[in-house]
Amino acid sequence: MSLFPGFTQRKIRTSGASINLVMAGEGPPVLLLHGYPQTHAMWHKVAPQLARDYTVICADLRGYGDSSKPRGIPGHANYSKRAMALDMAEAMEKLGFARFHVVGHDRGGRVAHRLARDHGRRVQTLT
């Protein structure tokens, strides 16, 4: 039984990782980012309700769930919030969304904050 009935699963290749996500719905795009140690599955009760009015994208951050887990480098820059935010900006662009809403929990909240700081023209609202 799927946690996300009616959602489609995708893998989006970014410049630094392969990002696993599920998406469904129509309307303004909303990117949901999980916390630690969760995956996109943490949104399984909320996402279907939001998909009634929004295009909902639930993504696994790099290193989590079914997203790729790049080998660490000295200083861990490839696992920084900035690197993860870039993954999300690139994934949303590849999905065709120039602007979108972002909701983040825990670590996802910090990635969402970095996304808004580095790609502010793309982020409509941040929750």
N, C-alpha and C positions, 0 to 999 in steps of 0.2 A: 504494500500500500504506500502510495506516494505521500510525502508530507505536503506537497504543493500540487494538488490536483488542478489541471488546466494550465499549469506553468510549463514553459519549455526550458530545457537546460542547454546552456551554450558554454563553449570555451573560447575566450577571446585572447589572442596573442597580443601582448603589449611589448614595449621596447625592453622590459625587464623580467617579464613573467608571463605565464599562461593563467588567466583568471577564469575560474569556474563561477558561473552564475545561473540563476533561474529568473525568468521574467514572464509577466502576463499583464493583461489589462490594457485599457486605452485611456488616454488623457495625459495630463502633464506627467513627465517622468520623475520618479522618486527612487533614489538610490539608498538602500538600507545596508548599513555596515555594522557587522557584529563586533562583539567584544571578545576578551580573552576569558576562557579558552574555547569559546564557542566557534561555530561556523555559521554560514547563511541559514542553517536549519533553525536557529533560534527565533527566526521571524515567522515560522510556519503558521502561527495562529493569527498574526496581524496582517500578513501579506495578502491573503485572499480577500480580506475585508477591504483593504486599501485598493486592491485591483479593480474594485467596482467603479472607482472614480479616477484612478491614476494608472499609468504604466509603471509597474513595480519591478525593480531590479534588485535582487538580493545576491550579493557577491561574496565570495570567500576572499579575504585578503591574502596576499602572497604569504606562503608558509603555513596556511591553514586549509583544512578540508581538502577539497579536490583541486585547489589552485596549486601551481608549481611551487617547489621549495628550492629556490636557487641556493647554490653553495655559498656559505657566508664568506665575506672578505674581511681583511683586517679593518677594524673600526666599525664594521657592521653597517656601513652606509647603504648597502642594498636591502636592508631590512628597516631602514629609517621610515618615519612617518611620511617624509617627503617622497621617498621612493614608492611607498604604498599609495600615496595620494596621486602620484603621476600615473600609476597603474589604473586607478579608477577614472581619472580624466581621459586617458587614452581609450579605455574600454567603453566609456559612455560615448565618446566621439565615434568609435567604430560601430556602435549601435545606432548612430544617427542623431544623437542628442547633443545639441550645441549648448543648451542650458538645462539645468535640472535642479530639483530639490534634493537635499541630502539629510539623512537621519543616521546618527551614529550612537552606538552604545559602548562605553568603556574604551577600549583601545580603538574601536571604530570611531568613537567620538573624537579622539585625538587625530586620527587620520582625516576625519571630516574637517576638523579645524585647519589642518595643514592644507587640505584641498581648497578650502575657502581662501586661505592666505595666498597660496601659489597660483590658483586658477579662479580668482574671485569673479571674473566676468562670466564664468560658466555656472557658478553656484547661485541659484535664485534665492533659496532659503537654507538655513542650517539649523537643525534641531538636534 
